[in-house]
Amino acid sequence: MTNCSSRWGALEGVGRLLDAHRAAFAGEVAERSRVELGAGRLSTRKGCRSAAELIERVTQVSGAEARRRVSVGTATLADTGLTGQPVPAAHPHVAAALVAGSLGLDAAATIVRELGRTRTVADPTRLDVAERELVDQATGTGDAAPVRASADELAVQARAWAVFLDQDGPEPDDERAMRRRGFRVGRARDGLIQISGELLPEVAAKLKRLLDAHLSPRSGGGFLTDTERSDLAVQAETRTTEQQRHDVLAAIIDTAARSGEHPSIGGAAPTVLVSVRAVDLETGSGAGHADGVELPISLRAVRHMVCTGGIQTVISDAAGRIIRLGSPERCFTPHQRRAITLRDGGCLIPGCTVPAAWCEIHHVIPDARGGPTHTDNGVLLCWFHHRTIDTSGWAIRMRRGVPEIRPPVWLDPGGSWRKSTTSPTRLADRLDDDHAPPERKTA
């Protein structure tokens, strides 16, 4: 075992030397890709947006690893001033330990990251002491470092040093929050795209308010009619709270894109382009692809987006040349949407409180079966109910231009059809109709 540990340690030593060279190369690439160089930037000349992207393309490492190498390489790169005088590296002790092969990239990145946060406020002498002490801890060479600290142990010590070095005390909460705010869209994993980030309190409050408005039960229910109260009773929500938040966020995004108040892309409103083979759409096998997302999307999602946003036929020959381009089809006009909103009020599914502005328009009879893009064939559905209309058991039909819904069998074994609307004017009409003399009642 001793021999094995010795060989393992030697192998790690070689790895640290390689890491030092990797960081040095990354620092040089970053130096030659500075923003102020404009079109002469190395990354720009190689067709990349940044030094990290260029490194990612050349080495096939992850974006996070490329950025880590750039961070360490930039912090340990010695330079030359405008008058030719040497300019030491921002972290000379880290640089020396990297070159010697005694400090690994993980530990170096930890020291650079934690001390870098205090560089603008820390006393330079104390900052130098902190860096030297942390390098000693990482390499096991200091008087108080009997064994080398791991990268995780070093992170704890580095954060303690960062607090000590910030002599002016904690940065004001508002300024700290403004600096740390952010929103990140991650990579695909297990069929989903992970998001993360930190919101300013006022932004989080607005988002929570929107979510609460559509996820919280209606207070008390004192203003509900008997019909509305029974609708809520049979809604039988099966989604988790997290899933409901997701669906409300999806509706917010769709509403914002549809509003016309955002910058255009390519002369048109922000629109997601989804491609799918006609044969796959017809047979129900295969998948679609949305621009900007690496994961394929299901045909169920494709049909949902086609129903909402329309379809354009592109025909190509065997070699891939486009030989025919159809016109975009199946998009309800703003005038039609307003008319359908006046008729339906909001999502047609009983108990759903999503308002009309957040709803999508569903073709009751699909275009593939001859259904027209007409108010007599379009109804309002929220994102979730639109996405699941083919599998949820809810059925919709049009009767002389008026939508009717039928609950799933498990909710209504009798399978009765009934009109559905939350439009105040339509509800008033129905009340008048219910209380009218028999000779005045409409069919």
C-alpha positions as a Markdown table, in Angstrom:
| # | Residue | x | y | z |
|---|---|---|---|---|
| 1 | Met | 0.0 | 0.0 | 0.0 |
| 2 | Thr | 2.9 | 2.3 | 0.8 |
| 3 | Asn | 4.4 | 1.8 | -2.6 |
| 4 | Cys | 1.0 | 2.4 | -4.2 |
| 5 | Ser | 0.6 | 5.7 | -2.3 |
| 6 | Ser | 4.0 | 6.8 | -3.3 |
| 7 | Arg | 3.3 | 6.1 | -7.0 |
| 8 | Trp | -0.1 | 7.8 | -6.6 |
| 9 | Gly | 1.5 | 10.9 | -5.1 |
| 10 | Ala | 4.1 | 11.0 | -7.9 |
| 11 | Leu | 1.4 | 10.8 | -10.5 |
| 12 | Glu | -0.5 | 13.7 | -8.8 |
| 13 | Gly | 2.8 | 15.7 | -8.8 |
| 14 | Val | 3.0 | 15.3 | -12.6 |
| 15 | Gly | -0.7 | 16.3 | -12.9 |
| 16 | Arg | 0.0 | 19.5 | -10.9 |
| 17 | Leu | 2.8 | 20.4 | -13.3 |
| 18 | Leu | 0.5 | 19.8 | -16.2 |
| 19 | Asp | -2.2 | 22.0 | -14.5 |
| 20 | Ala | 0.4 | 24.8 | -14.1 |
| 21 | His | 1.1 | 24.7 | -17.8 |
| 22 | Arg | -2.6 | 24.6 | -18.6 |
| 23 | Ala | -3.3 | 27.6 | -16.4 |
| 24 | Ala | -0.3 | 29.5 | -18.0 |
| 25 | Phe | -1.6 | 28.9 | -21.5 |
| 26 | Ala | -5.1 | 29.9 | -20.4 |
| 27 | Gly | -3.7 | 33.1 | -18.9 |
| 28 | Glu | -1.8 | 33.9 | -22.1 |
| 29 | Val | -4.9 | 33.3 | -24.3 |
| 30 | Ala | -6.9 | 35.6 | -22.0 |
| 31 | Glu | -4.2 | 38.3 | -22.2 |
| 32 | Arg | -4.3 | 38.1 | -26.0 |
| 33 | Ser | -8.1 | 38.2 | -26.0 |
| 34 | Arg | -8.6 | 41.4 | -23.9 |
| 35 | Val | -11.6 | 43.4 | -24.8 |
| 36 | Glu | -9.6 | 46.5 | -25.5 |
| 37 | Leu | -7.9 | 44.8 | -28.4 |
| 38 | Gly | -11.2 | 44.9 | -30.4 |
| 39 | Ala | -11.1 | 42.9 | -33.6 |
| 40 | Gly | -7.5 | 42.0 | -32.9 |
| 41 | Arg | -8.5 | 39.8 | -30.0 |
| 42 | Leu | -7.2 | 36.2 | -30.4 |
| 43 | Ser | -10.6 | 34.8 | -29.5 |
| 44 | Thr | -12.3 | 37.0 | -32.0 |
| 45 | Arg | -9.9 | 36.0 | -34.8 |
| 46 | Lys | -10.6 | 32.4 | -34.0 |
| 47 | Gly | -14.4 | 32.9 | -34.2 |
| 48 | Cys | -15.0 | 32.7 | -30.4 |
| 49 | Arg | -16.8 | 35.2 | -28.1 |
| 50 | Ser | -14.2 | 34.9 | -25.3 |
| 51 | Ala | -11.0 | 33.3 | -24.2 |
| 52 | Ala | -12.9 | 30.7 | -22.2 |
| 53 | Glu | -14.8 | 29.6 | -25.3 |
| 54 | Leu | -11.6 | 29.4 | -27.3 |
| 55 | Ile | -10.1 | 27.2 | -24.7 |
| 56 | Glu | -13.3 | 25.1 | -24.5 |
| 57 | Arg | -13.2 | 24.5 | -28.3 |
| 58 | Val | -9.5 | 23.6 | -28.4 |
| 59 | Thr | -9.4 | 21.4 | -25.3 |
| 60 | Gln | -13.0 | 20.0 | -25.2 |
| 61 | Val | -13.2 | 20.8 | -21.5 |
| 62 | Ser | -16.4 | 22.1 | -19.9 |
| 63 | Gly | -17.1 | 25.8 | -19.8 |
| 64 | Ala | -16.7 | 25.8 | -16.0 |
| 65 | Glu | -13.2 | 24.3 | -16.3 |
| 66 | Ala | -12.2 | 26.7 | -19.1 |
| 67 | Arg | -13.3 | 29.7 | -16.9 |
| 68 | Arg | -11.4 | 28.3 | -13.9 |
| 69 | Arg | -8.2 | 28.0 | -16.0 |
| 70 | Val | -8.6 | 31.5 | -17.3 |
| 71 | Ser | -9.1 | 32.8 | -13.7 |
| 72 | Val | -6.0 | 31.1 | -12.3 |
| 73 | Gly | -3.9 | 31.8 | -15.4 |
| 74 | Thr | -4.8 | 35.5 | -15.4 |
| 75 | Ala | -4.1 | 35.9 | -11.7 |
| 76 | Thr | -0.7 | 34.2 | -11.9 |
| 77 | Leu | 0.5 | 35.8 | -15.2 |
| 78 | Ala | 3.4 | 38.2 | -14.9 |
| 79 | Asp | 3.4 | 41.1 | -17.4 |
| 80 | Thr | 5.4 | 44.0 | -18.8 |
| 81 | Gly | 4.3 | 47.6 | -18.2 |
| 82 | Leu | 4.0 | 50.3 | -20.8 |
| 83 | Thr | 7.6 | 51.5 | -20.2 |
| 84 | Gly | 9.0 | 48.0 | -20.2 |
| 85 | Gln | 9.2 | 47.4 | -16.5 |
| 86 | Pro | 8.2 | 44.0 | -15.2 |
| 87 | Val | 4.7 | 43.8 | -13.6 |
| 88 | Pro | 4.4 | 41.0 | -11.1 |
| 89 | Ala | 1.5 | 38.6 | -11.1 |
| 90 | Ala | -1.5 | 39.5 | -9.0 |
| 91 | His | -0.9 | 36.3 | -6.9 |
| 92 | Pro | 2.9 | 35.7 | -7.0 |
| 93 | His | 2.9 | 33.1 | -4.2 |
| 94 | Val | 0.3 | 31.0 | -6.0 |
| 95 | Ala | 2.2 | 31.4 | -9.3 |
| 96 | Ala | 5.5 | 30.2 | -7.7 |
| 97 | Ala | 3.8 | 27.2 | -6.1 |
| 98 | Leu | 2.1 | 26.3 | -9.4 |
| 99 | Val | 5.4 | 26.4 | -11.3 |
| 100 | Ala | 7.1 | 24.3 | -8.6 |
| 101 | Gly | 4.3 | 21.6 | -9.0 |
| 102 | Ser | 3.4 | 21.8 | -5.3 |
| 103 | Leu | 0.0 | 23.5 | -5.7 |
| 104 | Gly | -2.9 | 22.0 | -7.6 |
| 105 | Leu | -5.4 | 23.9 | -9.8 |
| 106 | Asp | -8.2 | 23.3 | -7.4 |
| 107 | Ala | -6.3 | 24.9 | -4.5 |
| 108 | Ala | -5.0 | 27.7 | -6.7 |
| 109 | Ala | -8.5 | 28.5 | -7.9 |
| 110 | Thr | -9.9 | 28.6 | -4.4 |
| 111 | Ile | -7.2 | 31.1 | -3.2 |
| 112 | Val | -7.7 | 33.3 | -6.3 |
| 113 | Arg | -11.4 | 33.3 | -5.9 |
| 114 | Glu | -11.7 | 34.0 | -2.2 |
| 115 | Leu | -8.9 | 36.6 | -1.9 |
| 116 | Gly | -9.9 | 38.2 | -5.2 |
| 117 | Arg | -13.1 | 39.3 | -3.6 |
| 118 | Thr | -11.2 | 41.5 | -1.1 |
| 119 | Arg | -8.5 | 42.9 | -3.4 |
| 120 | Thr | -10.1 | 46.3 | -3.9 |
| 121 | Val | -10.5 | 46.9 | -0.1 |
| 122 | Ala | -7.7 | 44.9 | 1.5 |
| 123 | Asp | -4.4 | 46.3 | 2.7 |
| 124 | Pro | -1.8 | 45.0 | 0.1 |
| 125 | Thr | 0.6 | 43.9 | 2.8 |
| 126 | Arg | -2.0 | 41.9 | 4.7 |
| 127 | Leu | -3.3 | 40.4 | 1.4 |
| 128 | Asp | 0.3 | 39.2 | 0.6 |
| 129 | Val | 0.5 | 37.6 | 4.0 |
| 130 | Ala | -2.9 | 35.9 | 3.6 |
| 131 | Glu | -1.9 | 34.5 | 0.2 |
| 132 | Arg | 1.5 | 33.2 | 1.5 |
| 133 | Glu | -0.2 | 31.6 | 4.5 |
| 134 | Leu | -2.8 | 29.9 | 2.3 |
| 135 | Val | -0.2 | 28.6 | -0.1 |
| 136 | Asp | 1.7 | 27.2 | 2.9 |
| 137 | Gln | -1.4 | 25.5 | 4.2 |
| 138 | Ala | -2.1 | 24.0 | 0.7 |
| 139 | Thr | 1.5 | 22.8 | 0.3 |
| 140 | Gly | 2.2 | 21.8 | 3.9 |
| 141 | Thr | 5.3 | 23.9 | 4.1 |
| 142 | Gly | 4.3 | 26.4 | 6.8 |
| 143 | Asp | 5.0 | 26.2 | 10.5 |
| 144 | Ala | 1.3 | 25.7 | 11.2 |
| 145 | Ala | 0.7 | 23.3 | 8.4 |
| 146 | Pro | 1.8 | 19.7 | 9.5 |
| 147 | Val | -0.2 | 18.3 | 6.6 |
| 148 | Arg | -1.4 | 19.7 | 3.3 |
| 149 | Ala | -4.9 | 21.1 | 3.3 |
| 150 | Ser | -7.3 | 19.8 | 0.8 |
| 151 | Ala | -9.1 | 22.2 | -1.6 |
| 152 | Asp | -12.3 | 22.1 | 0.6 |
| 153 | Glu | -10.3 | 22.7 | 3.8 |
| 154 | Leu | -8.5 | 25.5 | 2.1 |
| 155 | Ala | -11.8 | 27.1 | 1.1 |
| 156 | Val | -12.8 | 27.4 | 4.7 |
| 157 | Gln | -9.5 | 29.0 | 5.6 |
| 158 | Ala | -9.6 | 31.4 | 2.7 |
| 159 | Arg | -13.1 | 32.6 | 3.5 |
| 160 | Ala | -11.9 | 33.3 | 7.1 |
| 161 | Trp | -9.0 | 35.3 | 5.7 |
| 162 | Ala | -11.4 | 37.2 | 3.4 |
| 163 | Val | -13.4 | 38.3 | 6.4 |
| 164 | Phe | -10.3 | 39.5 | 8.2 |
| 165 | Leu | -9.0 | 41.4 | 5.1 |
| 166 | Asp | -12.2 | 43.3 | 4.6 |
| 167 | Gln | -11.3 | 46.0 | 7.1 |
| 168 | Asp | -14.3 | 48.2 | 6.2 |
| 169 | Gly | -16.7 | 45.5 | 7.3 |
| 170 | Pro | -19.4 | 43.9 | 5.3 |
| 171 | Glu | -20.4 | 45.6 | 2.1 |
| 172 | Pro | -23.8 | 47.2 | 2.4 |
| 173 | Asp | -26.6 | 44.7 | 1.7 |
| 174 | Asp | -28.0 | 46.6 | -1.3 |
| 175 | Glu | -24.6 | 47.0 | -3.0 |
| 176 | Arg | -23.7 | 43.4 | -2.3 |
| 177 | Ala | -27.0 | 42.2 | -3.7 |
| 178 | Met | -26.7 | 44.3 | -6.8 |
| 179 | Arg | -23.2 | 42.8 | -7.5 |
| 180 | Arg | -24.3 | 39.2 | -6.8 |
| 181 | Arg | -27.7 | 39.2 | -8.6 |
| 182 | Gly | -27.9 | 36.9 | -11.6 |
| 183 | Phe | -29.9 | 34.3 | -13.4 |
| 184 | Arg | -28.3 | 31.2 | -15.1 |
| 185 | Val | -29.7 | 28.7 | -17.5 |
| 186 | Gly | -27.8 | 25.5 | -17.1 |
| 187 | Arg | -27.1 | 22.5 | -19.2 |
| 188 | Ala | -29.4 | 19.6 | -20.1 |
| 189 | Arg | -29.6 | 16.8 | -17.5 |
| 190 | Asp | -32.1 | 14.0 | -17.3 |
| 191 | Gly | -34.4 | 15.6 | -19.9 |
| 192 | Leu | -34.6 | 18.9 | -18.1 |
| 193 | Ile | -32.7 | 22.2 | -18.1 |
| 194 | Gln | -31.6 | 23.4 | -14.7 |
| 195 | Ile | -31.9 | 27.0 | -13.8 |
| 196 | Ser | -30.3 | 28.8 | -10.8 |
| 197 | Gly | -29.5 | 32.3 | -9.6 |
| 198 | Glu | -30.0 | 35.0 | -7.1 |
| 199 | Leu | -32.9 | 37.6 | -7.3 |
| 200 | Leu | -33.0 | 41.0 | -5.8 |
| 201 | Pro | -35.6 | 41.1 | -3.0 |
| 202 | Glu | -38.0 | 43.3 | -5.0 |
| 203 | Val | -37.8 | 41.1 | -8.0 |
| 204 | Ala | -38.4 | 38.0 | -5.9 |
| 205 | Ala | -41.4 | 39.7 | -4.3 |
| 206 | Lys | -42.9 | 40.4 | -7.7 |
| 207 | Leu | -42.4 | 36.9 | -8.9 |
| 208 | Lys | -43.8 | 35.4 | -5.6 |
| 209 | Arg | -46.8 | 37.6 | -5.9 |
| 210 | Leu | -47.5 | 36.4 | -9.4 |
| 211 | Leu | -47.1 | 32.8 | -8.3 |
| 212 | Asp | -49.2 | 33.3 | -5.3 |
| 213 | Ala | -51.9 | 34.9 | -7.3 |
| 214 | His | -52.4 | 31.7 | -9.3 |
| 215 | Leu | -51.4 | 29.0 | -6.8 |
| 216 | Ser | -53.1 | 30.1 | -3.6 |
| 217 | Pro | -56.6 | 28.9 | -3.0 |
| 218 | Arg | -59.2 | 31.7 | -3.4 |
| 219 | Ser | -59.6 | 33.3 | 0.0 |
| 220 | Gly | -62.6 | 31.9 | 1.7 |
| 221 | Gly | -64.6 | 31.4 | -1.4 |
| 222 | Gly | -67.3 | 33.7 | -0.2 |
| 223 | Phe | -67.8 | 35.3 | -3.6 |
| 224 | Leu | -68.0 | 32.1 | -5.5 |
| 225 | Thr | -71.2 | 30.8 | -7.0 |
| 226 | Asp | -72.3 | 27.3 | -6.3 |
| 227 | Thr | -71.2 | 26.2 | -9.8 |
| 228 | Glu | -67.8 | 27.7 | -9.3 |
| 229 | Arg | -67.4 | 26.1 | -5.9 |
| 230 | Ser | -68.4 | 22.7 | -7.4 |
| 231 | Asp | -65.9 | 23.2 | -10.2 |
| 232 | Leu | -63.2 | 23.7 | -7.7 |
| 233 | Ala | -64.2 | 20.6 | -5.8 |
| 234 | Val | -63.9 | 18.4 | -8.9 |
| 235 | Gln | -60.7 | 20.0 | -10.2 |
| 236 | Ala | -58.6 | 17.5 | -8.2 |
| 237 | Glu | -55.2 | 19.1 | -8.8 |
| 238 | Thr | -52.6 | 16.4 | -9.2 |
| 239 | Arg | -49.5 | 18.6 | -9.8 |
| 240 | Thr | -47.0 | 19.3 | -7.0 |
| 241 | Thr | -46.5 | 22.9 | -5.9 |
| 242 | Glu | -43.1 | 23.0 | -7.8 |
| 243 | Gln | -44.8 | 21.7 | -10.9 |
| 244 | Gln | -47.5 | 24.4 | -10.7 |
| 245 | Arg | -44.8 | 27.1 | -10.2 |
| 246 | His | -43.1 | 25.8 | -13.4 |
| 247 | Asp | -46.4 | 26.0 | -15.4 |
| 248 | Val | -47.1 | 29.5 | -14.1 |
| 249 | Leu | -43.6 | 30.6 | -15.1 |
| 250 | Ala | -44.2 | 29.0 | -18.6 |
| 251 | Ala | -47.3 | 31.1 | -18.9 |
| 252 | Ile | -45.4 | 34.3 | -17.8 |
| 253 | Ile | -42.8 | 33.7 | -20.5 |
| 254 | Asp | -45.4 | 33.1 | -23.2 |
| 255 | Thr | -47.3 | 36.1 | -22.2 |
| 256 | Ala | -44.2 | 38.3 | -22.3 |
| 257 | Ala | -43.1 | 37.0 | -25.7 |
| 258 | Arg | -46.6 | 37.6 | -27.1 |
| 259 | Ser | -46.9 | 41.2 | -25.7 |
| 260 | Gly | -45.0 | 42.9 | -28.4 |
| 261 | Glu | -43.2 | 45.0 | -25.8 |
| 262 | His | -39.8 | 43.2 | -26.1 |
| 263 | Pro | -37.0 | 43.7 | -28.6 |
| 264 | Ser | -37.4 | 41.8 | -31.9 |
| 265 | Ile | -35.0 | 39.2 | -33.1 |
| 266 | Gly | -34.4 | 39.1 | -36.9 |
| 267 | Gly | -37.2 | 41.6 | -37.4 |
| 268 | Ala | -39.8 | 39.4 | -35.6 |
| 269 | Ala | -41.1 | 38.9 | -32.1 |
| 270 | Pro | -39.0 | 36.5 | -29.9 |
| 271 | Thr | -40.0 | 33.2 | -31.4 |
| 272 | Val | -38.7 | 29.7 | -30.7 |
| 273 | Leu | -38.0 | 27.8 | -33.9 |
| 274 | Val | -38.9 | 24.1 | -33.6 |
| 275 | Ser | -37.9 | 21.7 | -36.4 |
| 276 | Val | -39.5 | 18.3 | -36.9 |
| 277 | Arg | -39.7 | 15.9 | -39.8 |
| 278 | Ala | -43.1 | 15.7 | -41.4 |
| 279 | Val | -43.0 | 11.8 | -41.4 |
| 280 | Asp | -42.3 | 11.9 | -37.6 |
| 281 | Leu | -45.2 | 14.2 | -36.9 |
| 282 | Glu | -47.5 | 12.0 | -39.0 |
| 283 | Thr | -46.4 | 8.6 | -37.5 |
| 284 | Gly | -46.0 | 9.8 | -33.9 |
| 285 | Ser | -42.4 | 8.6 | -33.6 |
| 286 | Gly | -39.2 | 10.5 | -33.3 |
| 287 | Ala | -38.6 | 13.9 | -31.8 |
| 288 | Gly | -38.4 | 17.6 | -32.5 |
| 289 | His | -35.6 | 20.1 | -31.9 |
| 290 | Ala | -35.8 | 23.7 | -30.5 |
| 291 | Asp | -33.1 | 26.2 | -31.4 |
| 292 | Gly | -31.0 | 27.2 | -28.4 |
| 293 | Val | -31.6 | 23.9 | -26.5 |
| 294 | Glu | -29.5 | 20.9 | -26.9 |
| 295 | Leu | -32.1 | 18.4 | -25.7 |
| 296 | Pro | -34.7 | 17.0 | -28.2 |
| 297 | Ile | -38.3 | 17.8 | -27.4 |
| 298 | Ser | -41.1 | 15.2 | -27.5 |
| 299 | Leu | -43.7 | 15.1 | -30.3 |
| 300 | Arg | -46.3 | 15.9 | -27.7 |
| 301 | Ala | -44.5 | 19.2 | -27.0 |
| 302 | Val | -44.1 | 19.8 | -30.7 |
| 303 | Arg | -47.8 | 19.4 | -31.3 |
| 304 | His | -48.5 | 21.8 | -28.4 |
| 305 | Met | -46.2 | 24.5 | -29.9 |
| 306 | Val | -47.6 | 23.9 | -33.4 |
| 307 | Cys | -51.1 | 24.4 | -32.1 |
| 308 | Thr | -50.1 | 27.6 | -30.3 |
| 309 | Gly | -47.6 | 29.2 | -32.7 |
| 310 | Gly | -48.3 | 27.9 | -36.2 |
| 311 | Ile | -46.3 | 25.9 | -38.7 |
| 312 | Gln | -44.3 | 26.6 | -41.8 |
| 313 | Thr | -43.5 | 23.8 | -44.3 |
| 314 | Val | -40.0 | 23.5 | -45.6 |
| 315 | Ile | -39.4 | 20.9 | -48.3 |
| 316 | Ser | -35.9 | 19.8 | -49.2 |
| 317 | Asp | -34.4 | 17.3 | -51.6 |
| 318 | Ala | -32.3 | 14.3 | -50.7 |
| 319 | Ala | -29.1 | 16.4 | -50.7 |
| 320 | Gly | -30.6 | 18.9 | -48.3 |
| 321 | Arg | -31.3 | 21.7 | -50.7 |
| 322 | Ile | -34.5 | 23.7 | -49.9 |
| 323 | Ile | -36.8 | 23.4 | -52.9 |
| 324 | Arg | -40.1 | 24.7 | -51.5 |
| 325 | Leu | -40.9 | 27.1 | -48.6 |
| 326 | Gly | -44.5 | 27.4 | -47.4 |
| 327 | Ser | -46.1 | 30.4 | -45.7 |
| 328 | Pro | -46.6 | 30.4 | -41.9 |
| 329 | Glu | -50.0 | 29.0 | -41.1 |
| 330 | Arg | -52.4 | 28.5 | -38.2 |
| 331 | Cys | -51.8 | 31.6 | -36.2 |
| 332 | Phe | -54.8 | 33.3 | -34.6 |
| 333 | Thr | -54.8 | 37.0 | -35.2 |
| 334 | Pro | -55.0 | 39.6 | -32.3 |
| 335 | His | -58.6 | 40.4 | -33.3 |
| 336 | Gln | -59.5 | 36.7 | -33.1 |
| 337 | Arg | -57.8 | 36.4 | -29.7 |
| 338 | Arg | -59.7 | 39.3 | -28.3 |
| 339 | Ala | -63.0 | 37.9 | -29.5 |
| 340 | Ile | -62.2 | 34.4 | -28.0 |
| 341 | Thr | -61.2 | 36.1 | -24.7 |
| 342 | Leu | -64.6 | 37.9 | -24.5 |
| 343 | Arg | -66.3 | 34.5 | -25.0 |
| 344 | Asp | -64.2 | 32.3 | -22.8 |
| 345 | Gly | -62.9 | 34.6 | -20.1 |
| 346 | Gly | -59.9 | 32.5 | -19.2 |
| 347 | Cys | -58.8 | 28.9 | -19.2 |
| 348 | Leu | -61.9 | 26.7 | -20.0 |
| 349 | Ile | -61.0 | 23.9 | -17.6 |
| 350 | Pro | -63.2 | 24.3 | -14.5 |
| 351 | Gly | -61.4 | 25.5 | -11.4 |
| 352 | Cys | -58.4 | 26.8 | -13.3 |
| 353 | Thr | -57.8 | 30.4 | -12.4 |
| 354 | Val | -55.2 | 31.3 | -15.1 |
| 355 | Pro | -56.5 | 34.5 | -16.7 |
| 356 | Ala | -57.0 | 35.0 | -20.5 |
| 357 | Ala | -53.9 | 37.1 | -20.9 |
| 358 | Trp | -51.8 | 34.1 | -19.8 |
| 359 | Cys | -53.7 | 31.5 | -21.9 |
| 360 | Glu | -52.9 | 30.0 | -25.3 |
| 361 | Ile | -55.4 | 29.4 | -28.0 |
| 362 | His | -56.1 | 25.7 | -28.8 |
| 363 | His | -57.4 | 24.4 | -32.1 |
| 364 | Val | -60.3 | 22.2 | -31.0 |
| 365 | Ile | -60.2 | 20.3 | -34.3 |
| 366 | Pro | -56.5 | 20.1 | -35.4 |
| 367 | Asp | -55.4 | 21.6 | -38.7 |
| 368 | Ala | -54.3 | 18.1 | -39.8 |
| 369 | Arg | -57.9 | 17.0 | -39.6 |
| 370 | Gly | -59.2 | 20.1 | -41.4 |
| 371 | Gly | -59.8 | 22.4 | -38.4 |
| 372 | Pro | -59.8 | 26.0 | -39.4 |
| 373 | Thr | -58.1 | 28.9 | -37.6 |
| 374 | His | -61.4 | 30.5 | -36.7 |
| 375 | Thr | -63.1 | 31.7 | -33.5 |
| 376 | Asp | -65.5 | 28.7 | -33.9 |
| 377 | Asn | -62.5 | 26.4 | -33.5 |
| 378 | Gly | -60.3 | 28.2 | -31.0 |
| 379 | Val | -60.6 | 28.1 | -27.2 |
| 380 | Leu | -58.5 | 29.5 | -24.3 |
| 381 | Leu | -56.4 | 27.0 | -22.4 |
| 382 | Cys | -53.6 | 27.7 | -19.9 |
| 383 | Trp | -50.1 | 26.3 | -20.7 |
| 384 | Phe | -50.6 | 23.2 | -18.5 |
| 385 | His | -54.0 | 22.2 | -19.7 |
| 386 | His | -53.0 | 22.9 | -23.3 |
| 387 | Arg | -49.9 | 20.7 | -23.0 |
| 388 | Thr | -51.9 | 17.8 | -21.4 |
| 389 | Ile | -55.2 | 18.1 | -23.2 |
| 390 | Asp | -54.6 | 14.9 | -25.2 |
| 391 | Thr | -53.8 | 12.8 | -22.1 |
| 392 | Ser | -55.6 | 14.4 | -19.2 |
| 393 | Gly | -59.1 | 13.0 | -20.0 |
| 394 | Trp | -60.6 | 16.5 | -20.5 |
| 395 | Ala | -62.5 | 16.8 | -23.7 |
| 396 | Ile | -63.6 | 19.9 | -25.6 |
| 397 | Arg | -66.0 | 20.3 | -28.5 |
| 398 | Met | -67.6 | 23.2 | -30.2 |
| 399 | Arg | -71.4 | 23.4 | -30.6 |
| 400 | Arg | -72.5 | 26.2 | -32.9 |
| 401 | Gly | -69.4 | 28.2 | -32.0 |
| 402 | Val | -69.8 | 27.7 | -28.3 |
| 403 | Pro | -67.2 | 25.6 | -26.4 |
| 404 | Glu | -68.4 | 22.7 | -24.2 |
| 405 | Ile | -66.2 | 20.6 | -22.0 |
| 406 | Arg | -66.5 | 17.0 | -20.6 |
| 407 | Pro | -64.5 | 16.0 | -17.4 |
| 408 | Pro | -62.4 | 12.8 | -17.3 |
| 409 | Val | -64.3 | 9.6 | -16.6 |
| 410 | Trp | -62.9 | 9.4 | -13.1 |
| 411 | Leu | -64.4 | 12.8 | -12.3 |
| 412 | Asp | -67.7 | 12.4 | -14.2 |
| 413 | Pro | -68.6 | 8.7 | -15.0 |
| 414 | Gly | -71.7 | 9.9 | -16.8 |
| 415 | Gly | -69.6 | 11.9 | -19.3 |
| 416 | Ser | -71.9 | 14.9 | -19.6 |
| 417 | Trp | -71.0 | 17.8 | -21.7 |
| 418 | Arg | -71.5 | 21.4 | -20.4 |
| 419 | Lys | -70.7 | 24.9 | -21.5 |
| 420 | Ser | -67.7 | 26.5 | -19.8 |
| 421 | Thr | -66.8 | 30.2 | -19.5 |
| 422 | Thr | -65.5 | 32.7 | -16.9 |
| 423 | Ser | -66.5 | 35.7 | -19.1 |
| 424 | Pro | -68.6 | 38.1 | -16.9 |
| 425 | Thr | -70.8 | 39.0 | -19.8 |
| 426 | Arg | -71.3 | 35.4 | -20.9 |
| 427 | Leu | -72.1 | 34.4 | -17.3 |
| 428 | Ala | -74.7 | 37.3 | -17.1 |
| 429 | Asp | -76.2 | 36.0 | -20.3 |
| 430 | Arg | -76.5 | 32.5 | -18.8 |
| 431 | Leu | -78.1 | 33.8 | -15.7 |
| 432 | Asp | -80.6 | 35.7 | -17.7 |
| 433 | Asp | -81.2 | 32.6 | -19.8 |
| 434 | Asp | -81.7 | 30.4 | -16.7 |
| 435 | His | -84.3 | 32.8 | -15.2 |
| 436 | Ala | -86.1 | 33.7 | -18.5 |
| 437 | Pro | -89.6 | 32.4 | -19.2 |
| 438 | Pro | -89.7 | 29.1 | -21.1 |
| 439 | Glu | -90.7 | 30.8 | -24.4 |
| 440 | Arg | -87.6 | 33.2 | -24.2 |
| 441 | Lys | -84.9 | 30.6 | -23.4 |
| 442 | Thr | -82.3 | 30.1 | -26.1 |
| 443 | Ala | -81.3 | 26.7 | -27.4 |
